[in-house]
Amino acid sequence: MDILLPSVLDLPAASDLRDTLLDALSRDTAGDLVLKAGAVERISTASVQVVLAAAAGFKAAARRLVIEEASAAVTDTFNHLGLADDLDSIS
């Protein structure tokens, strides 16, 4: 399953993202989830936390959450937060 991320993943968007990822985890029990992140222009710390928590949830379910086409904003934010290795592990 692929999800195209919006251009802005700010604090209010983190809640919607969480709901979307939880729904994907519960709905499709066999497939991996690909987050298309090429259009993201801004991502908040809360949204980064949601993505990393979801990745752990998918891993616990023997599935994968993968970020594809991470934009410069995504890469810069993960780097700024000291989470470059975490991004690398799901890219």
Backbone torsions as a table, in degrees:
resi	resn	phi	psi	omega
1	MET	NA	135.4	178.4
2	ASP	-111.9	140.4	175.0
3	ILE	-126.6	124.3	176.3
4	LEU	-86.1	115.5	-178.9
5	LEU	-76.4	146.4	179.5
6	PRO	-73.4	170.0	-178.5
7	SER	-69.4	-28.9	-178.8
8	VAL	-121.2	117.8	174.3
9	LEU	-115.9	72.1	-179.0
10	ASP	-90.6	-170.3	-177.0
11	LEU	-57.4	-48.4	177.9
12	PRO	-61.8	-33.6	-179.7
13	ALA	-72.9	-21.2	-178.6
14	ALA	-61.3	-38.1	179.2
15	SER	-65.0	-44.8	177.9
16	ASP	-64.4	-40.0	178.7
17	LEU	-62.5	-44.7	177.8
18	ARG	-56.7	-47.4	-179.6
19	ASP	-61.8	-41.5	179.5
20	THR	-63.8	-43.7	-178.7
21	LEU	-69.7	-38.5	176.2
22	LEU	-64.2	-39.9	178.1
23	ASP	-63.3	-43.6	179.4
24	ALA	-63.6	-38.4	-179.7
25	LEU	-67.1	-38.3	-176.9
26	SER	-83.0	-26.3	-174.6
27	ARG	-81.1	-50.0	-173.0
28	ASP	-109.1	98.5	-171.9
29	THR	-80.2	-7.6	-176.2
30	ALA	-110.1	-26.5	-170.5
31	GLY	-95.5	158.9	173.4
32	ASP	-84.2	165.7	-179.8
33	LEU	-117.9	129.7	178.4
34	VAL	-112.0	121.8	175.2
35	LEU	-96.7	115.6	177.4
36	LYS	-84.5	109.5	-170.9
37	ALA	-112.2	17.4	-176.9
38	GLY	-69.1	-24.8	-177.3
39	ALA	-94.3	-2.0	-177.0
40	VAL	-69.9	122.8	178.6
41	GLU	-103.7	-22.2	-179.5
42	ARG	-151.1	131.9	178.3
43	ILE	-136.4	129.5	-177.3
44	SER	-85.3	164.5	175.4
45	THR	-59.9	-38.4	179.0
46	ALA	-61.4	-40.3	179.0
47	SER	-69.2	-36.3	175.0
48	VAL	-61.4	-44.0	178.8
49	GLN	-61.0	-41.3	179.0
50	VAL	-61.9	-45.8	-179.6
51	VAL	-61.5	-45.7	-178.5
52	LEU	-68.1	-37.8	176.5
53	ALA	-65.3	-40.5	178.3
54	ALA	-65.2	-40.0	178.5
55	ALA	-59.9	-40.1	177.6
56	ALA	-66.0	-38.7	177.9
57	GLY	-65.1	-41.8	177.1
58	PHE	-64.6	-40.8	179.2
59	LYS	-62.8	-40.9	178.7
60	ALA	-63.9	-26.3	178.6
61	ALA	-92.5	13.0	-178.9
62	ALA	59.9	38.8	177.1
63	ARG	-130.9	176.1	-179.5
64	ARG	-126.8	143.5	167.6
65	LEU	-111.3	126.8	-174.9
66	VAL	-126.7	136.0	171.9
67	ILE	-98.3	124.1	176.7
68	GLU	-111.3	148.3	173.8
69	GLU	56.2	43.3	-179.3
70	ALA	-58.3	125.7	179.1
71	SER	-70.9	169.7	176.6
72	ALA	-60.8	-35.8	179.2
73	ALA	-63.3	-41.7	178.8
74	VAL	-65.5	-49.8	-179.5
75	THR	-60.5	-45.5	-179.7
76	ASP	-62.3	-41.6	-178.8
77	THR	-66.4	-46.5	177.1
78	PHE	-59.7	-42.8	178.9
79	ASN	-62.4	-45.7	-179.0
80	HIS	-60.1	-34.5	-179.4
81	LEU	-85.8	1.0	-179.4
82	GLY	75.3	26.1	-175.6
83	LEU	-115.8	25.9	-179.2
84	ALA	-58.6	-40.2	179.5
85	ASP	-65.7	-35.4	177.5
86	ASP	-65.3	-42.1	177.5
87	LEU	-63.3	-44.0	179.1
88	ASP	-58.9	-35.5	-176.7
89	SER	-72.9	-18.0	179.0
90	ILE	-115.9	10.8	178.8
91	SER	-101.8	NA	NA
